[in-house]
Amino acid sequence: MNKKELRLALLQKRQSMSEAEWKAKSNLICHHLQNFSHFQTAKTVLAYFSFRQEPDLQLLFTNPGENSFFYNKAWGFPRCVGKSLSWHIWQWGNPLQKGAYGILEPDVNSPILESSAVDLILVPAVACDVNGYRLGYGGGFYDRMLNSTEWASKPTIGIVFEFAYLQQLPIDSWDKPLNGVCTENGVHLMV
């Protein structure tokens, strides 16, 4: 199966999940991340707002009264700017807007987050494999970012449901393996 066919099949499977199953598995992913030592020590984390039933990470950065991790972190979220991602600081309660692809983004006036401040990147994906390779949506936004000098050394964790954590993905020369993958079954670090 090529990347395009695999992407379509996995997106259909993901979007066929019931809301209850999606929420339950998303909550387990958040639980595993909260107990992951690198997440616990990270001061600034890049994340994403769930789109098309991606694993939902909002338990990590919302409801500050119920979430002790909320107070210990600065959160960065992407804005699509041309063919690149611009990272902005976002706090619970700050305004959001829909971007070019219909994905929620921080307000255009929110402060920009410099790469030097980032300790961990939680990377959305359609699928990841046991070697840390990621299948994205085909736009290349994260591929370009993770291959750039300023972001290349940042720790990365791919976020997928277990059914999308595969033995092997088709890869291209620009694909860069992530440092780990988190599913509802736990955090899997690449050796």
Secondary structure as UniProt FT lines:
FT   HELIX           3..15
FT   HELIX           19..34
FT   HELIX           37..41
FT   STRAND          44..46
FT   TURN            52..53
FT   HELIX           58..61
FT   TURN            64..66
FT   HELIX           68..72
FT   STRAND          74..81
FT   TURN            82..83
FT   STRAND          84..89
FT   TURN            92..93
FT   STRAND          96..98
FT   TURN            100..101
FT   STRAND          104..106
FT   TURN            108..109
FT   HELIX           115..117
FT   STRAND          120..124
FT   STRAND          127..129
FT   TURN            130..131
FT   STRAND          134..135
FT   HELIX           141..147
FT   TURN            149..153
FT   STRAND          156..159
FT   HELIX           162..164
FT   STRAND          165..166
FT   TURN            173..174
FT   STRAND          180..183
FT   TURN            184..185
FT   STRAND          186..189
//
